Amino acid sequence: MNGVVHFELPVDDLARARAFYSTFGWNLQDWPMPDGSTYVGIHTTPIDEKTRLPLEVGAINGGML
């Protein structure tokens, strides 16, 4: 079985969710979407800037929408 490689958190209040999850030390980045909405990328662990993959084996990153 393949491991989890990404997660998404659906939220109703993006500002509130951003404030809450940032308390965990997560790096949150706004990614504009073609439809004008914003997808928030979540890095819970450092990444390799070339591959965008987590540096720590078994770590995962995700996003909020």
PDB file with SEQRES, HELIX, SHEET and CRYST1 records, atoms N, CA, C and O in Angstrom:
SEQRES   1 A   65  MET ASN GLY VAL VAL HIS PHE GLU LEU PRO VAL ASP ASP          
SEQRES   2 A   65  LEU ALA ARG ALA ARG ALA PHE TYR SER THR PHE GLY TRP          
SEQRES   3 A   65  ASN LEU GLN ASP TRP PRO MET PRO ASP GLY SER THR TYR          
SEQRES   4 A   65  VAL GLY ILE HIS THR THR PRO ILE ASP GLU LYS THR ARG          
SEQRES   5 A   65  LEU PRO LEU GLU VAL GLY ALA ILE ASN GLY GLY MET LEU          
HELIX    1 AA1 LEU A   14  SER A   22  1                                   9    
SHEET    1 AA1 4 HIS A   6  LEU A   9  0                                        
SHEET    2 AA1 4 ASN A  61  MET A  64  1                                        
SHEET    3 AA1 4 THR A  38  HIS A  43 -1                                        
SHEET    4 AA1 4 ASN A  27  PRO A  32 -1                                        
CRYST1    1.000    1.000    1.000  90.00  90.00  90.00 P 1           1          
ATOM      1  N   MET A   1       0.848  -1.175   0.000  1.00  0.00           N  
ATOM      2  CA  MET A   1       0.000   0.000   0.000  1.00  0.00           C  
ATOM      3  C   MET A   1       0.895   1.241   0.000  1.00  0.00           C  
ATOM      4  O   MET A   1       1.904   1.290   0.705  1.00  0.00           O  
ATOM      5  N   ASN A   2       0.522   2.220  -0.782  1.00  0.00           N  
ATOM      6  CA  ASN A   2       1.268   3.479  -0.828  1.00  0.00           C  
ATOM      7  C   ASN A   2       0.966   4.318   0.407  1.00  0.00           C  
ATOM      8  O   ASN A   2      -0.136   4.263   0.954  1.00  0.00           O  
ATOM      9  N   GLY A   3       1.953   5.093   0.838  1.00  0.00           N  
ATOM     10  CA  GLY A   3       1.779   5.974   1.986  1.00  0.00           C  
ATOM     11  C   GLY A   3       1.082   7.272   1.609  1.00  0.00           C  
ATOM     12  O   GLY A   3       0.950   7.593   0.428  1.00  0.00           O  
ATOM     13  N   VAL A   4       0.644   8.003   2.599  1.00  0.00           N  
ATOM     14  CA  VAL A   4       0.032   9.317   2.388  1.00  0.00           C  
ATOM     15  C   VAL A   4       1.112  10.275   1.908  1.00  0.00           C  
ATOM     16  O   VAL A   4       2.200  10.323   2.482  1.00  0.00           O  
ATOM     17  N   VAL A   5       0.817  11.045   0.849  1.00  0.00           N  
ATOM     18  CA  VAL A   5       1.809  11.976   0.310  1.00  0.00           C  
ATOM     19  C   VAL A   5       1.337  13.424   0.326  1.00  0.00           C  
ATOM     20  O   VAL A   5       2.126  14.326   0.046  1.00  0.00           O  
ATOM     21  N   HIS A   6       0.062  13.669   0.649  1.00  0.00           N  
ATOM     22  CA  HIS A   6      -0.487  15.026   0.622  1.00  0.00           C  
ATOM     23  C   HIS A   6      -1.778  15.015   1.432  1.00  0.00           C  
ATOM     24  O   HIS A   6      -2.466  13.996   1.495  1.00  0.00           O  
ATOM     25  N   PHE A   7      -2.108  16.146   2.050  1.00  0.00           N  
ATOM     26  CA  PHE A   7      -3.390  16.273   2.733  1.00  0.00           C  
ATOM     27  C   PHE A   7      -3.998  17.617   2.389  1.00  0.00           C  
ATOM     28  O   PHE A   7      -3.282  18.556   2.043  1.00  0.00           O  
ATOM     29  N   GLU A   8      -5.332  17.715   2.482  1.00  0.00           N  
ATOM     30  CA  GLU A   8      -6.035  18.981   2.282  1.00  0.00           C  
ATOM     31  C   GLU A   8      -7.027  19.169   3.416  1.00  0.00           C  
ATOM     32  O   GLU A   8      -7.681  18.224   3.859  1.00  0.00           O  
ATOM     33  N   LEU A   9      -7.126  20.415   3.879  1.00  0.00           N  
ATOM     34  CA  LEU A   9      -8.040  20.778   4.955  1.00  0.00           C  
ATOM     35  C   LEU A   9      -9.084  21.744   4.404  1.00  0.00           C  
ATOM     36  O   LEU A   9      -8.749  22.898   4.136  1.00  0.00           O  
ATOM     37  N   PRO A  10     -10.339  21.320   4.223  1.00  0.00           N  
ATOM     38  CA  PRO A  10     -11.366  22.267   3.803  1.00  0.00           C  
ATOM     39  C   PRO A  10     -11.717  23.181   4.986  1.00  0.00           C  
ATOM     40  O   PRO A  10     -11.932  22.703   6.099  1.00  0.00           O  
ATOM     41  N   VAL A  11     -11.772  24.480   4.741  1.00  0.00           N  
ATOM     42  CA  VAL A  11     -12.064  25.434   5.811  1.00  0.00           C  
ATOM     43  C   VAL A  11     -13.120  26.429   5.354  1.00  0.00           C  
ATOM     44  O   VAL A  11     -13.221  26.739   4.166  1.00  0.00           O  
ATOM     45  N   ASP A  12     -13.912  26.930   6.309  1.00  0.00           N  
ATOM     46  CA  ASP A  12     -14.917  27.956   6.024  1.00  0.00           C  
ATOM     47  C   ASP A  12     -14.370  29.359   6.249  1.00  0.00           C  
ATOM     48  O   ASP A  12     -14.792  30.305   5.585  1.00  0.00           O  
ATOM     49  N   ASP A  13     -13.439  29.496   7.178  1.00  0.00           N  
ATOM     50  CA  ASP A  13     -12.867  30.797   7.522  1.00  0.00           C  
ATOM     51  C   ASP A  13     -11.348  30.690   7.385  1.00  0.00           C  
ATOM     52  O   ASP A  13     -10.659  30.246   8.303  1.00  0.00           O  
ATOM     53  N   LEU A  14     -10.840  31.101   6.228  1.00  0.00           N  
ATOM     54  CA  LEU A  14      -9.421  30.931   5.922  1.00  0.00           C  
ATOM     55  C   LEU A  14      -8.526  31.688   6.899  1.00  0.00           C  
ATOM     56  O   LEU A  14      -7.496  31.163   7.323  1.00  0.00           O  
ATOM     57  N   ALA A  15      -8.901  32.907   7.259  1.00  0.00           N  
ATOM     58  CA  ALA A  15      -8.079  33.697   8.182  1.00  0.00           C  
ATOM     59  C   ALA A  15      -7.989  33.015   9.550  1.00  0.00           C  
ATOM     60  O   ALA A  15      -6.919  32.961  10.156  1.00  0.00           O  
ATOM     61  N   ARG A  16      -9.108  32.503  10.021  1.00  0.00           N  
ATOM     62  CA  ARG A  16      -9.121  31.818  11.325  1.00  0.00           C  
ATOM     63  C   ARG A  16      -8.295  30.528  11.270  1.00  0.00           C  
ATOM     64  O   ARG A  16      -7.527  30.235  12.186  1.00  0.00           O  
ATOM     65  N   ALA A  17      -8.459  29.769  10.196  1.00  0.00           N  
ATOM     66  CA  ALA A  17      -7.698  28.520  10.042  1.00  0.00           C  
ATOM     67  C   ALA A  17      -6.207  28.813   9.934  1.00  0.00           C  
ATOM     68  O   ALA A  17      -5.384  28.103  10.512  1.00  0.00           O  
ATOM     69  N   ARG A  18      -5.866  29.862   9.191  1.00  0.00           N  
ATOM     70  CA  ARG A  18      -4.457  30.243   9.042  1.00  0.00           C  
ATOM     71  C   ARG A  18      -3.853  30.569  10.417  1.00  0.00           C  
ATOM     72  O   ARG A  18      -2.747  30.127  10.728  1.00  0.00           O  
ATOM     73  N   ALA A  19      -4.564  31.327  11.224  1.00  0.00           N  
ATOM     74  CA  ALA A  19      -4.069  31.690  12.558  1.00  0.00           C  
ATOM     75  C   ALA A  19      -3.911  30.445  13.432  1.00  0.00           C  
ATOM     76  O   ALA A  19      -2.916  30.299  14.142  1.00  0.00           O  
ATOM     77  N   PHE A  20      -4.896  29.553  13.375  1.00  0.00           N  
ATOM     78  CA  PHE A  20      -4.842  28.344  14.198  1.00  0.00           C  
ATOM     79  C   PHE A  20      -3.675  27.447  13.799  1.00  0.00           C  
ATOM     80  O   PHE A  20      -2.870  27.069  14.651  1.00  0.00           O  
ATOM     81  N   TYR A  21      -3.570  27.101  12.518  1.00  0.00           N  
ATOM     82  CA  TYR A  21      -2.540  26.150  12.086  1.00  0.00           C  
ATOM     83  C   TYR A  21      -1.134  26.740  12.130  1.00  0.00           C  
ATOM     84  O   TYR A  21      -0.158  25.994  12.223  1.00  0.00           O  
ATOM     85  N   SER A  22      -1.015  28.045  12.065  1.00  0.00           N  
ATOM     86  CA  SER A  22       0.320  28.643  12.161  1.00  0.00           C  
ATOM     87  C   SER A  22       0.908  28.470  13.567  1.00  0.00           C  
ATOM     88  O   SER A  22       2.123  28.548  13.745  1.00  0.00           O  
ATOM     89  N   THR A  23       0.041  28.233  14.568  1.00  0.00           N  
ATOM     90  CA  THR A  23       0.555  28.009  15.923  1.00  0.00           C  
ATOM     91  C   THR A  23       1.362  26.711  16.021  1.00  0.00           C  
ATOM     92  O   THR A  23       2.122  26.524  16.971  1.00  0.00           O  
ATOM     93  N   PHE A  24       1.199  25.820  15.045  1.00  0.00           N  
ATOM     94  CA  PHE A  24       1.981  24.579  15.002  1.00  0.00           C  
ATOM     95  C   PHE A  24       3.336  24.786  14.335  1.00  0.00           C  
ATOM     96  O   PHE A  24       4.127  23.850  14.224  1.00  0.00           O  
ATOM     97  N   GLY A  25       3.602  26.015  13.891  1.00  0.00           N  
ATOM     98  CA  GLY A  25       4.857  26.292  13.211  1.00  0.00           C  
ATOM     99  C   GLY A  25       4.838  25.927  11.737  1.00  0.00           C  
ATOM    100  O   GLY A  25       5.887  25.859  11.097  1.00  0.00           O  
ATOM    101  N   TRP A  26       3.643  25.692  11.195  1.00  0.00           N  
ATOM    102  CA  TRP A  26       3.526  25.347   9.784  1.00  0.00           C  
ATOM    103  C   TRP A  26       3.752  26.582   8.927  1.00  0.00           C  
ATOM    104  O   TRP A  26       3.316  27.674   9.290  1.00  0.00           O  
ATOM    105  N   ASN A  27       4.424  26.423   7.803  1.00  0.00           N  
ATOM    106  CA  ASN A  27       4.652  27.503   6.848  1.00  0.00           C  
ATOM    107  C   ASN A  27       3.490  27.505   5.860  1.00  0.00           C  
ATOM    108  O   ASN A  27       3.309  26.543   5.115  1.00  0.00           O  
ATOM    109  N   LEU A  28       2.702  28.583   5.849  1.00  0.00           N  
ATOM    110  CA  LEU A  28       1.526  28.686   4.985  1.00  0.00           C  
ATOM    111  C   LEU A  28       1.811  29.664   3.855  1.00  0.00           C  
ATOM    112  O   LEU A  28       2.241  30.792   4.095  1.00  0.00           O  
ATOM    113  N   GLN A  29       1.570  29.226   2.617  1.00  0.00           N  
ATOM    114  CA  GLN A  29       1.845  30.054   1.445  1.00  0.00           C  
ATOM    115  C   GLN A  29       0.604  30.157   0.572  1.00  0.00           C  
ATOM    116  O   GLN A  29      -0.025  29.146   0.260  1.00  0.00           O  
ATOM    117  N   ASP A  30       0.248  31.389   0.172  1.00  0.00           N  
ATOM    118  CA  ASP A  30      -0.884  31.597  -0.738  1.00  0.00           C  
ATOM    119  C   ASP A  30      -0.487  31.262  -2.162  1.00  0.00           C  
ATOM    120  O   ASP A  30       0.539  31.726  -2.660  1.00  0.00           O  
ATOM    121  N   TRP A  31      -1.306  30.452  -2.811  1.00  0.00           N  
ATOM    122  CA  TRP A  31      -1.110  30.110  -4.215  1.00  0.00           C  
ATOM    123  C   TRP A  31      -2.366  30.534  -4.965  1.00  0.00           C  
ATOM    124  O   TRP A  31      -3.400  29.882  -4.823  1.00  0.00           O  
ATOM    125  N   PRO A  32      -2.314  31.613  -5.767  1.00  0.00           N  
ATOM    126  CA  PRO A  32      -3.487  32.049  -6.527  1.00  0.00           C  
ATOM    127  C   PRO A  32      -3.929  30.962  -7.511  1.00  0.00           C  
ATOM    128  O   PRO A  32      -3.100  30.316  -8.151  1.00  0.00           O  
ATOM    129  N   MET A  33      -5.239  30.772  -7.621  1.00  0.00           N  
ATOM    130  CA  MET A  33      -5.801  29.776  -8.528  1.00  0.00           C  
ATOM    131  C   MET A  33      -6.408  30.475  -9.745  1.00  0.00           C  
ATOM    132  O   MET A  33      -6.771  31.648  -9.661  1.00  0.00           O  
ATOM    133  N   PRO A  34      -6.522  29.774 -10.872  1.00  0.00           N  
ATOM    134  CA  PRO A  34      -7.052  30.389 -12.098  1.00  0.00           C  
ATOM    135  C   PRO A  34      -8.456  30.973 -11.943  1.00  0.00           C  
ATOM    136  O   PRO A  34      -8.808  31.925 -12.640  1.00  0.00           O  
ATOM    137  N   ASP A  35      -9.266  30.410 -11.034  1.00  0.00           N  
ATOM    138  CA  ASP A  35     -10.632  30.911 -10.859  1.00  0.00           C  
ATOM    139  C   ASP A  35     -10.712  32.121  -9.930  1.00  0.00           C  
ATOM    140  O   ASP A  35     -11.806  32.600  -9.632  1.00  0.00           O  
ATOM    141  N   GLY A  36      -9.565  32.619  -9.470  1.00  0.00           N  
ATOM    142  CA  GLY A  36      -9.537  33.782  -8.590  1.00  0.00           C  
ATOM    143  C   GLY A  36      -9.504  33.437  -7.110  1.00  0.00           C  
ATOM    144  O   GLY A  36      -9.301  34.322  -6.279  1.00  0.00           O  
ATOM    145  N   SER A  37      -9.699  32.175  -6.766  1.00  0.00           N  
ATOM    146  CA  SER A  37      -9.634  31.767  -5.363  1.00  0.00           C  
ATOM    147  C   SER A  37      -8.175  31.604  -4.940  1.00  0.00           C  
ATOM    148  O   SER A  37      -7.261  31.710  -5.757  1.00  0.00           O  
ATOM    149  N   THR A  38      -7.982  31.351  -3.675  1.00  0.00           N  
ATOM    150  CA  THR A  38      -6.635  31.157  -3.139  1.00  0.00           C  
ATOM    151  C   THR A  38      -6.530  29.776  -2.520  1.00  0.00           C  
ATOM    152  O   THR A  38      -7.357  29.394  -1.692  1.00  0.00           O  
ATOM    153  N   TYR A  39      -5.526  29.039  -2.917  1.00  0.00           N  
ATOM    154  CA  TYR A  39      -5.194  27.757  -2.295  1.00  0.00           C  
ATOM    155  C   TYR A  39      -4.019  28.041  -1.374  1.00  0.00           C  
ATOM    156  O   TYR A  39      -3.050  28.680  -1.783  1.00  0.00           O  
ATOM    157  N   VAL A  40      -4.097  27.578  -0.150  1.00  0.00           N  
ATOM    158  CA  VAL A  40      -3.020  27.813   0.805  1.00  0.00           C  
ATOM    159  C   VAL A  40      -2.192  26.536   0.929  1.00  0.00           C  
ATOM    160  O   VAL A  40      -2.660  25.524   1.451  1.00  0.00           O  
ATOM    161  N   GLY A  41      -0.967  26.602   0.447  1.00  0.00           N  
ATOM    162  CA  GLY A  41      -0.050  25.481   0.588  1.00  0.00           C  
ATOM    163  C   GLY A  41       0.466  25.421   2.009  1.00  0.00           C  
ATOM    164  O   GLY A  41       0.797  26.448   2.602  1.00  0.00           O  
ATOM    165  N   ILE A  42       0.536  24.221   2.554  1.00  0.00           N  
ATOM    166  CA  ILE A  42       0.985  24.031   3.928  1.00  0.00           C  
ATOM    167  C   ILE A  42       2.249  23.191   3.926  1.00  0.00           C  
ATOM    168  O   ILE A  42       2.253  22.055   3.450  1.00  0.00           O  
ATOM    169  N   HIS A  43       3.311  23.755   4.458  1.00  0.00           N  
ATOM    170  CA  HIS A  43       4.541  22.991   4.654  1.00  0.00           C  
ATOM    171  C   HIS A  43       4.680  22.734   6.144  1.00  0.00           C  
ATOM    172  O   HIS A  43       4.919  23.652   6.928  1.00  0.00           O  
ATOM    173  N   THR A  44       4.528  21.477   6.521  1.00  0.00           N  
ATOM    174  CA  THR A  44       4.661  21.086   7.922  1.00  0.00           C  
ATOM    175  C   THR A  44       6.095  20.705   8.247  1.00  0.00           C  
ATOM    176  O   THR A  44       6.446  20.500   9.409  1.00  0.00           O  
ATOM    177  N   THR A  45       6.915  20.612   7.218  1.00  0.00           N  
ATOM    178  CA  THR A  45       8.299  20.175   7.345  1.00  0.00           C  
ATOM    179  C   THR A  45       9.116  20.838   6.238  1.00  0.00           C  
ATOM    180  O   THR A  45       8.549  21.163   5.194  1.00  0.00           O  
ATOM    181  N   PRO A  46      10.402  21.051   6.413  1.00  0.00           N  
ATOM    182  CA  PRO A  46      11.216  21.657   5.354  1.00  0.00           C  
ATOM    183  C   PRO A  46      11.180  20.825   4.064  1.00  0.00           C  
ATOM    184  O   PRO A  46      11.040  19.602   4.096  1.00  0.00           O  
ATOM    185  N   ILE A  47      11.310  21.526   2.931  1.00  0.00           N  
ATOM    186  CA  ILE A  47      11.267  20.860   1.630  1.00  0.00           C  
ATOM    187  C   ILE A  47      12.548  21.106   0.838  1.00  0.00           C  
ATOM    188  O   ILE A  47      13.287  22.054   1.100  1.00  0.00           O  
ATOM    189  N   ASP A  48      12.788  20.246  -0.121  1.00  0.00           N  
ATOM    190  CA  ASP A  48      13.854  20.438  -1.096  1.00  0.00           C  
ATOM    191  C   ASP A  48      13.325  21.448  -2.116  1.00  0.00           C  
ATOM    192  O   ASP A  48      12.298  21.193  -2.745  1.00  0.00           O  
ATOM    193  N   GLU A  49      13.986  22.569  -2.292  1.00  0.00           N  
ATOM    194  CA  GLU A  49      13.493  23.627  -3.175  1.00  0.00           C  
ATOM    195  C   GLU A  49      13.422  23.195  -4.641  1.00  0.00           C  
ATOM    196  O   GLU A  49      12.628  23.751  -5.400  1.00  0.00           O  
ATOM    197  N   LYS A  50      14.227  22.225  -5.052  1.00  0.00           N  
ATOM    198  CA  LYS A  50      14.176  21.745  -6.443  1.00  0.00           C  
ATOM    199  C   LYS A  50      13.009  20.793  -6.666  1.00  0.00           C  
ATOM    200  O   LYS A  50      12.258  20.943  -7.629  1.00  0.00           O  
ATOM    201  N   THR A  51      12.857  19.826  -5.789  1.00  0.00           N  
ATOM    202  CA  THR A  51      11.829  18.797  -5.984  1.00  0.00           C  
ATOM    203  C   THR A  51      10.510  19.147  -5.311  1.00  0.00           C  
ATOM    204  O   THR A  51       9.476  18.570  -5.648  1.00  0.00           O  
ATOM    205  N   ARG A  52      10.530  20.084  -4.363  1.00  0.00           N  
ATOM    206  CA  ARG A  52       9.368  20.470  -3.552  1.00  0.00           C  
ATOM    207  C   ARG A  52       8.911  19.336  -2.637  1.00  0.00           C  
ATOM    208  O   ARG A  52       7.813  19.398  -2.083  1.00  0.00           O  
ATOM    209  N   LEU A  53       9.733  18.308  -2.472  1.00  0.00           N  
ATOM    210  CA  LEU A  53       9.403  17.181  -1.608  1.00  0.00           C  
ATOM    211  C   LEU A  53       9.981  17.395  -0.210  1.00  0.00           C  
ATOM    212  O   LEU A  53      11.010  18.053  -0.057  1.00  0.00           O  
ATOM    213  N   PRO A  54       9.316  16.834   0.822  1.00  0.00           N  
ATOM    214  CA  PRO A  54       9.845  16.952   2.184  1.00  0.00           C  
ATOM    215  C   PRO A  54      11.238  16.352   2.301  1.00  0.00           C  
ATOM    216  O   PRO A  54      11.541  15.334   1.679  1.00  0.00           O  
ATOM    217  N   LEU A  55      12.083  16.990   3.104  1.00  0.00           N  
ATOM    218  CA  LEU A  55      13.431  16.483   3.344  1.00  0.00           C  
ATOM    219  C   LEU A  55      13.423  15.296   4.305  1.00  0.00           C  
ATOM    220  O   LEU A  55      14.285  14.421   4.222  1.00  0.00           O  
ATOM    221  N   GLU A  56      12.464  15.267   5.205  1.00  0.00           N  
ATOM    222  CA  GLU A  56      12.381  14.203   6.209  1.00  0.00           C  
ATOM    223  C   GLU A  56      11.565  13.032   5.666  1.00  0.00           C  
ATOM    224  O   GLU A  56      10.433  13.217   5.219  1.00  0.00           O  
ATOM    225  N   VAL A  57      12.128  11.848   5.704  1.00  0.00           N  
ATOM    226  CA  VAL A  57      11.434  10.651   5.236  1.00  0.00           C  
ATOM    227  C   VAL A  57      10.168  10.436   6.058  1.00  0.00           C  
ATOM    228  O   VAL A  57      10.207  10.455   7.289  1.00  0.00           O  
ATOM    229  N   GLY A  58       9.049  10.231   5.372  1.00  0.00           N  
ATOM    230  CA  GLY A  58       7.780   9.988   6.043  1.00  0.00           C  
ATOM    231  C   GLY A  58       6.977  11.238   6.341  1.00  0.00           C  
ATOM    232  O   GLY A  58       5.817  11.131   6.739  1.00  0.00           O  
ATOM    233  N   ALA A  59       7.553  12.426   6.164  1.00  0.00           N  
ATOM    234  CA  ALA A  59       6.837  13.682   6.419  1.00  0.00           C  
ATOM    235  C   ALA A  59       5.938  13.999   5.228  1.00  0.00           C  
ATOM    236  O   ALA A  59       6.238  13.608   4.100  1.00  0.00           O  
ATOM    237  N   ILE A  60       4.839  14.705   5.475  1.00  0.00           N  
ATOM    238  CA  ILE A  60       3.939  15.104   4.395  1.00  0.00           C  
ATOM    239  C   ILE A  60       3.590  16.577   4.530  1.00  0.00           C  
ATOM    240  O   ILE A  60       3.650  17.143   5.621  1.00  0.00           O  
ATOM    241  N   ASN A  61       3.228  17.185   3.426  1.00  0.00           N  
ATOM    242  CA  ASN A  61       2.742  18.557   3.376  1.00  0.00           C  
ATOM    243  C   ASN A  61       1.369  18.544   2.730  1.00  0.00           C  
ATOM    244  O   ASN A  61       0.931  17.509   2.228  1.00  0.00           O  
ATOM    245  N   GLY A  62       0.687  19.679   2.736  1.00  0.00           N  
ATOM    246  CA  GLY A  62      -0.657  19.708   2.185  1.00  0.00           C  
ATOM    247  C   GLY A  62      -1.128  21.100   1.872  1.00  0.00           C  
ATOM    248  O   GLY A  62      -0.341  21.963   1.483  1.00  0.00           O  
ATOM    249  N   GLY A  63      -2.440  21.323   2.044  1.00  0.00           N  
ATOM    250  CA  GLY A  63      -3.003  22.619   1.733  1.00  0.00           C  
ATOM    251  C   GLY A  63      -4.370  22.831   2.355  1.00  0.00           C  
ATOM    252  O   GLY A  63      -4.983  21.902   2.880  1.00  0.00           O  
ATOM    253  N   MET A  64      -4.841  24.085   2.286  1.00  0.00           N  
ATOM    254  CA  MET A  64      -6.180  24.464   2.747  1.00  0.00           C  
ATOM    255  C   MET A  64      -6.933  25.043   1.575  1.00  0.00           C  
ATOM    256  O   MET A  64      -6.372  25.780   0.764  1.00  0.00           O  
ATOM    257  N   LEU A  65      -8.206  24.709   1.488  1.00  0.00           N  
ATOM    258  CA  LEU A  65      -9.037  25.290   0.453  1.00  0.00           C  
ATOM    259  C   LEU A  65     -10.397  25.604   0.995  1.00  0.00           C  
ATOM    260  O   LEU A  65     -11.252  26.107   0.265  1.00  0.00           O  
TER     261      LEU A  65                                                      
END                                                                             
